[in-house]
Amino acid sequence: MMQEQFKVDFDSDSGIATIWMQMNGRANKINPAFGAGFKPAFEAALKHDGLQGIIIASSHKDFCVGADIDFVYETRDPEKLSETIAGFHQNLRRIETCGKPVVAAITGSALGGGYELALACHHRIALDKPSVQIGLPEVNLGLIPGGGGTQRLPRLIGLQPALEVIAQGQIVRANKAVSKGLVNDLAKTNEDVFEKAAHWIKSGPKPKQPWDESTFQFPGGVQPDSAMGRQLFAGGAAMLVKKTNGAFRAPEAAVQAVYEGSHLDFDSALKIEARYFITCVISDQSKDMIRTFWFHKNTVERQSELPTIEDARIKTVGILGAGMMGAGLAFICARRGYQVILKDIGQEALQRGLSHVKTQVETRMRYLSADEKDALLGQISGTLSVDDLSECDLIIEAVFENIDLKHRVIKETEAVIKDDAIFASNTSALPIADLAKASVRPDRFIGLHFFSPVEQMPLLEVIQSKQTSEETLARALDFGRQIKKTSIVVNDGYGFYTTRLFSAYVMEAAQLVAQGYPPILIERAAAAAGMVVPPLKVFDEVTLSLAAHGFEMREHYDGKPLNEPGVRLVRALVDLGRCGKSSGQGFYEYEGKKRVLWPGLADLTESQITETDPHVLLKTCQDRLMLSQALEAIRCLDEGILRSTADGEIGAIFGVGFAPNTGGPFAWCDRRGLGSVVESLDGLAHQYGERYQVPDRLRQMAQNGEQFFPRV
């Protein structure tokens, strides 16, 4: 039996009515059912004799998590959307103009439409817990706030701070929300939230929003029609274009909604917001972003919830190698409660690693007290002796990418660790089965490919070889979940998935340079496509010498030499001592924080292009950079390296920085049309060879008019 979705309690002694949101399911979500249930509940609360005020609260863990994403994703009908939004706006305006003080009791996260509901209340009190998050994250799904957020927040905290929250899709903890002005007060316990809410109501506040006053002025001193206001919007729009290169529509739509709405009366402003919101909802970009960042991400994260025996849960982690990766791993493991033993072969290297951990604690965990920081650092010990790893439940090897070195480290470590311990390699490319040849228990050997900087990058690529047991996989996924990583599981093979995709990206850029395309145009083409980092810049950061070493490994595994123009170019740069950012020179020249593309690249090109139109050149570079990655993703799916397209989209965006605005390489192919993808690749294959050869599966799908994902 379905429960009542809204319940009204009335305390006749205090005169306070409490409306409990208890939508079916695990959380309160904004959808047509919410609107239909909220209106009668609110009117029922208002009818109580002696009513002094209303508290809006949640029976669920969270206050309200925002829009029902299923409804938003499946809806393309502007009229249906307009009707739903108008109803939600009417409900919120009823809160504001009901004549009684209304308080939002935020005892759990209030996000998107949930926070917009709180914004309509006259007062907001939040539970001061790290798990309580508040904000307007809609732009991260290709949307904008649609429940008045683009109009209420600027009128509450001022234009500039509101634009930062809205256009960046910010989510903050409750304690930061109060300092930003997003909520009025904090409380330590649930009981305190309601006590403070009742106290505020009893204080006799004026139940009217500032923006409903005839004398209203935007707080912060900047008015939209002032010189400072015009400068704010013009500068903000320019900065947004510079940051997104016009590839993301939602942040621009959000700023435009704030700008236009700020010049109008409040009710007219809501109509402006609704128009921009509907445009975003029905766009292809929002559908692709919602599919990936909501549905695919949830699917991928659910796969990490494989059953793990509590007694087998990892408690102590040993890390081999105290470099940037090893030290970063030590930090994130300790942060999540693990005991960590960091091992290196030299005291100086070990000390550098431990110092790096301390720096991370100081900079990333400022909110901790000195004693808490000391306790966290106390979870990490350093050692030069492999014997000290004997009680570890998990070993993560993070030494140099050399198979002989890794084999030696595996053997000496396995000689001392427990029989049931897991050994994981952080290799970025070497097949796990080959590394496990040095192991006496390959069933407990697995790949855990982290990304640098590991403190920030959200992805963990878990590699299961044919010998890796399901129990080992389950424990590894449990570990990934505990350290707050989004894990994808891939099958074994040289380069796995993400390294192959990354290599396709940067090597296509090198190929373009070698063929005479202007380097600056290549970088701009990537940015215009939505790629997170331009290819030549990121190539320098991972170092060209490492890539040259990778060429040798690839030649070993493929059994044939690599002799493409891009490969020859990278090898030539390394021979010149231009090994990347760490050496001060690569594709770029580095001086302090400045970097400029090296003019000498022109002398290393092997051919000259005849096309001179910069727009055509930009489009060519953009197409090739995206096609090369999409092709490699499809090959990985064909070869069984990828287990699903969902893993492919998440791995590409979270691990490689593939254009988030597209939803991932498979969604990008769908939007372009598989027939167009095949035609373009055939043209490149005819001109440049088998590098661009179309897989049979892709050609067949194109001929059949198929897509990777159902049309929405």
Secondary structure, 3 states (H helix, E strand, C coil): CCCCCEEEEEECCCCEEEEEECCCCCCCCECHHHHHHHHHHHHHHHCCCCCCEEEEEECCCCCECCECHHHHHHCCCHHHHHHHHHHHHHHHHHHHHCCCCEEEEECCCEECHHHHHHHHCCEEEEECCCCCEEECCHHHHCCCCCCCHHHHHHHHHCHHHHHHHHHHCCEEEHHHHHHHCCCCEEECCHHHHHHHHHHHHHCCCCCCCHHHCCCCCCCCCCCCCCHHHHHHHHHHHHHHHHHHCCCCHHHHHHHHHHHHHHCCCHHHHHHHHHHHHHHHHCCHHHHHHHHHHHHHHHHHHHHCCCCCCHHHCCCEEEEECCCHHHHHHHHHHHHCCCEEEEECCCHHHHHHHHHHHHHHHHHHCCCCCHHHHHHHHCCEEEECCHHHHCCCCEEEECCCCCHHHHHHHHHHHHCCCCCCCEEEECCCCCCHHHHHHHCCCHHHEEEEEECCCCCCCCEEEEEECCCCCHHHHHHHHHHHHHCCCEEEEEECCCCCCHHHHHHHHHHHHHHHHHCCCCHHHHHHHHHHHCCCCCHHHHHHHHCHHHHHHHHHHHHHHHCCCCCCHHHHHHHHHHHCCCCEHHHCECCEEEECCEEEECHHHHHHCCCCCCCCCHHHHHHHHHHHHHHHHHHHHHHHHHCCCCCCHHHHHHHHHHHHCCCHHHCCHHHHHHHHCHHHHHHHHHHHHHHHCHHHCCCHHHHHHHHCCCCCCCCC
